[in-house]
Amino acid sequence: MPCSIVLGAQWGDEGKGKVVDIYTAESDVVVRYQGGHNAGHTVVIGGEQYILHLIPSGIMHEDKVNIIGNGVVVDPEALIQEIDDLKNRGIKFEGRFFLSKRSHLIMPYHKLFDKQSELKKGSKKIGTTGRGIGPTYADKMARVGIRVCDLFDDEVLKEKIFDNVYEVNRIAEKIYGLDKLDPGEIYDKYLEYADYLKPYVAETSYLINKFYDEGKKVMMEGAQGTLLDVDHGTYPYVTSSNATAGGACTGTGLSPVKINTVVGVMKAYTTRVGSGPFPSELNDDMGERLREVGGEYGATTGRPRRCGWLDLVAGKYSVMLNGIKYIALTKLDVLSGLEKIKVCVGYKYNGKVFETFPPEVKILENCEPVYEEFPGWNEDITKVRNYDDLPENAKKYVEFIKSYLGVEYSLISLGTDRAETIILNNIF
């Protein structure tokens, strides 16, 4: 009765969508456990690209069950659009897609406050996508959130919307100078969403445990990445949920004793979107080269990603936090053609070298990365399917990463397509 977690080991955008898509072939159930539609997972099959925001990447396999767990915050408008778009491309949902009754709903005022808060921060902005994720999690913790189950009780839904909007309008008017929201309009719109979503809604914590107890293989899909975790990431430049392995339990209702494997998805270099410290960032031609060759633009926003060398100080921290057994190394092909490749193995700050990941943003923003250097390779590796066929210098590079982190590889990705992969271990 195995259950595996696949999560980001860096600042997100590591290629989790492709990895989940590949291992869905070996699983029965795929569950998304945190985040919202600020995440974009890209799957390429036969040259055709699918960008998913809320729906688990396993939806691309016809016979697999896909679940949005209670830890995910859901914009019903965005979810409905995503379902419709995939249905129009021939993807079936009936009987194989479920949405947790306990998931919290993103409301129009969450998106409004998200954008206004960022504008007021000016140069100190977090770099949020403005999709209302943070304010929704804030309302969840303040115990004034509206959940999916509330959509199906008209009295409860109306009371919650009217109470919340009353408070919201006071803030919108006095702090941001905005027009008042109409709670009646919001109520009517969310009743429409309820009609559409009702066939998919379930008490998913029971459903997930039922599948597990029946011997089904369950895979948990994380969004964002470890270094964006609200507790363990580069706070305050983080997301608003727990992107680490612990979030898989609280975000689904599956006990931690039922988790047997954690897979960390890691690029062969490092990227970051939005504001925040990034010790190995390259603000030069090499950084631009990684961005262009790697296609480093946000799947959700289109924003250019910041690029830099692989940071193994952060990587080792991620392995420790999550109990990562396997690394799925992605985008190794992007490094082909480089004469030299560097890897960060320490941070130098005020005469001291840190080999652990410090919580202080000031240190991370002002440290000097300590690098080890490796010779590159010129061969095109996108057609390689066996590890032994990789160029010797490529093997030396990936072996150093494995040794430094103390892990094994589950796979090595050599391109965007599902087929451009060296499979090394089954994660179940």
N, C-alpha and C positions, 0 to 999 in steps of 0.2 A: 504494500500500500504506500508507494513512494509519493512524496511531494517535494518539488524543487522550486526554488526562488530564482528568477533571473532579474537582476537589477543593474543599475548603472554604477560603475566603480569610480567615476570621475565627476565632472560637473554636468552630466547629462549629455545627450546627443551622441552617445557612444555607438549607436547602431543596434539598440535593443530590439527594435522591430524585426530586423532580419533574423537575429538570433532566436527570438521567440517563435517566429514563423518556421524556422528550421526544426526546432525541437517540438513544435506542435505535432509534427508527424509521429512522434513517439509518445505523445500524451493524449489524454482523453478530455481534459477540462483545462481551460486557460482563464485565469482570474486576474483582473486589474485591481490593485489594492489601495492606491492613493493618487493624489494629484487631481487634475481636472483637464479641461481642453486647452490648457496652456502647454501641454506636451504634444509632440508630434512624432509618431513612429512611422517610418517609411519602410514599405515592403515592395520589392521589385521581383516580379515573376514573369519570366519570358519576355523581358524588356518592358513590361507594362508596370507603371508605378501606382501604388496605392498609399495614400497618406491618411493615417488613422490618428484620431485625437483622444477619443474616449473609449472606443470599442477595442477590446483586446486584439492583438495582432493575429491570434489564432483563428479569427473569423474567416481567413482566406482558405481554410481547410473545411470542406463541406460537412464532414462527419464529426466535428468537434464541438463541444459545448463551450460557450464564452460567457463570462460573468463579470459585471461591474460590481465590485464589492462595496461595502458600507463606508470604507475609508475614502472613496472617491467623491468629490463634489461635482455635481452635474448641472450644467446649463441645459435645460430641456430643449430649448430651441436649437442649440448646437448639436445635441444628440440626435434629434429628429432629422436634421439636415444630413448628418453623417449616415444614418440608417437609410434614408431615401437615396442618397448618392450611391451607396454600395448596392442597394437593391436594384437600382437602374443599371448597374454593371454586372448583374446576374448573381449577386451574393444572396443566399437565403438566410433568414433570421428565425423563422417560426420553429419553435421547439428546441432551439439551440443557442438562444441569446436571452440572458436574464439580467435584470437591474434590481439592485438591493432596495428593499423598502426603507432601509435605514440610511441610505445615502442622503446627504444634505443637498438642497437645491440652491443653485446660484440664482439670485433675484436681480431685477434691473438696477436696484439701488446699490447692489454690491459692485457692479461694473462701473456705475457712476462714481462711487467713492474711490474705487481703485484708481481710476484715471485722475480724479481731482487731487488725491493725495500725492500722486507722483508729480503732478504739475507744481504743487506747493513746495515739494522737496528741492526742486531745481537741480543744482549740480550734485546734490546728495541723494538723488533718486536711486531706488533699488534696481531698476531695470525690469520691472514687472511687465507682463504682456497686456495688462489692463483688462483682463477678462473676468475680474471679480473673484479670483481664487482666494486671495488672502482675506478679504473682508468676509467671505463665506465661512472660512475656517474660524475667523474671529467670532462671528455670530454663533457658530457651533459651540465654541468654548464658553461663550457668554450665555449659553442656554436659551437663545432666542432664535435659533435656526429653524428653518422649515424643511421637513424631510419628504422624501418621495411618498411615504405612506400618508402624509397629510393631504396629498392631492385627491384622495378618494374619500375624504370626509369634508363635505362642503362647509359645514359649520366651523370645524377646526381651521380649515384653510382660510376662510374669510376672516375669522377672528385674528389669526396670526398675521396675515397680510395687513389688515387695517391697523393693528397695534404697532407693528414694525414701521409701517409707512408714516404713521403719526410722528414717531420719534425721528425717522429719517428726514422728514420734511423740515423739522425744526433745525436740524444740522445743515441740510442743503441750503436753506434760506439764510441762516444767520452766519454760517462759516464760509460757505462757498458762493453765496449770492445767486443761487440757482432757483429756477421755477419749481414749484411743488409737484410731486408725483401724484398721479390719480390712483388710489388703491383699488377702486372699482375696475379700472381698465386692466390692472395687473391681475386681479382675481379672475376676470373673464378669460384672459389669455391663458392663465395657468390651468383653468378648467379644460380648455382646448388641448393643452399638452397632455393632461391626464387621460383624455379619451384615446389619444394616439398611443401613449406608453403603456396603458393598462395591460395589454396582452403579454408584456415582457416582464412585469414587476413580480418579484417573489421575495420570500424571506430567505435570502441567499446563504446566510450562515448555516442554516439547517441543510440547505441544498448541497453546499460544498462538503459538509461533514458526511452527508449521506453518500455522495459520490466516493469520498475517501474510504468510508467503511465498506463500500461495495467492491473495493479493490481497484478503483479507477486511478489513473495517474493524473495528478493535479500539478499544474505549473502556475506559479504566481508571477505576474508581470509587473515590475516596478516602472514608475515614470520618473523623470528627472534623474538625479544621480546622488550618490552618497555625500558628496561635498556640498550639496544643496539641501541636505537634511536640516530641518528647523532646529534640531538639538545639537547635531554633530558637525554641521557644515560651517561655512565661513559667515557666520551670523554677524550682522543682519542681512547680508547679501545671500539670502537663501530662499527656498520655496517655503510654503506654509504647512507642509506635511512631513511625515517621516518617510523618507525615501530609502531608508536603510532596511535591513532584513526584519527588524522588529515591527516595522509598519505593516508587514505582510500578515502578521497575526492579528493585530488590532484592526486592520482594515478589511478583514475577511471573516473573522470568527473561528479560524482554524487554530488549534492549540500549537504552541511551539514544539511540543514533543512529537508532532506529526511531520515536522520538516526534516528531510534527510540530506538535502544538498542545497548549497547556495552557489550560484554562478554569477561572477562579476564580469560585466561587459566593459572592455577597456580598449580605447583606440591605441594605435601604435605611436601616437603623439597625443597632445592634449588640446582641448578647445574649451571655450567658455562663452556663454551668451549673457549680455547684460553687464551690470556693474559688479565690482568686487575684486578682491586680490587674486592674482594669478602669477605666482613666482616665476614660472618658466615661459611666460608670454614673450613672443617675438614681434616687436614693432619695427620690422624691417622687411627686406625683400624675401627672406626665407619664410617669415610669417605669411606674407601675401602669397607666396608660392604654395604653401600648405593649404591655404584657403581656396585658391583657385583649382588646384589639382584635386583636392578632396571634396570640392563642392560644398564648402562649409558655410551654408546659409540656412537659417532656421526653417524647418518643415512647417511650422505653425505661422511664424511671423515674416519669414524671408530675411530677417536681420542677418548681416554678416557676423560670423562667429570670430571671436578672438582666438588666435592659434599660437601654439608654442611646442617646445619639445616635451617628450613624455616625462611626467613627474612621478617618480617612484617613491618619494617620501609620502606624497598624498596616496599613492597606490597601496603602499604597505599599511597605512592607516585604514584605508577602506577594507583591505583584507581582514585586518584585526576586528574592526567594528562588526562586520557582517558574517564572519566565520566563513569566508569564501574558500571553497574547495577547488573550483575550476575558474580559470579566466577564459573568456571568449575574446580573443584578440582580433580587433577589426581594423580595416583600412591599412593593412601592412603594405598594400600595393602603392599607396600614395607616396611612400618613401623611396620607391624605385627611382633611380637616376640621380640620387644625391651622393656626392663624394664622401661626405662625413655626416654622421648622425649622432646627436647628443642625447644624453639621458640625465635628468636631474636626480641626484642622490643625497642632496643636503641643502640646507638654507644657511647662509652666513649672515649674521646680524650682530652688530656691535662687538665684533671679534670672536663671537661664539658661533659654532656650527651646529645647527639643529638637524638631527636625523629623525625626529618625530614631528608630527604636524601640530603646530602651536595654535591655540584658540584665539590669540590676539591678532586682530586684523592689522594693527599697526606693524607688527613684525612681518606678517605675510606680504604687506604692501611695500615694505622697504628692505627686504632681505635680498641678498645676492645668491642666485642659484649656483650650487656646486655641481659641475657636470663630469660625467665620464663620456668619452668619445669613442665611436665605433666606425670602422670603414663601411661605406655604403655598397650598393650593387646597382648595376645598370639593366639587368635582365627584366623583361616583362613577366611578372609572376601571376597574372590574372588567370592563366590557363592551367596553373599547377593544381593538382588534386591530391598529391601524395607529399607528405612532409619531407621525405628524403630528396625530393626533386627541387626543393627550394635552393637558391644560391647559397653557397657556404657562408657568406657574410650575413645574409638574412637569417640563417639558422643561428649564427653566433649571437645576433641581436636578440632574437626571441628566447634563446636559451638563457641569456643573461637576465632577462626580465623574469623568467620562470624561477630561476635560482634565487634572485633577489627577493622575490615575493613569497617564495616557499609554497608554490601552488603547482597544479597541473593545468594543461590547456584542455578545454572541451572542444574548441574549434579555433581555426584561424581563418578570418575572412579576407579575401583577396579582390573584392569588388562588390558592387551593389546588388548584383543578381543572386538569387537563392543558390544557383549552381556554382558560383565562384567562391568555393569554400573547401577548406581541408577539415574534414570531420575526424576528431581524435578520440573523443569519449562520449558515451551516452550518459546524460545527466540523471537518468532514472535507475 
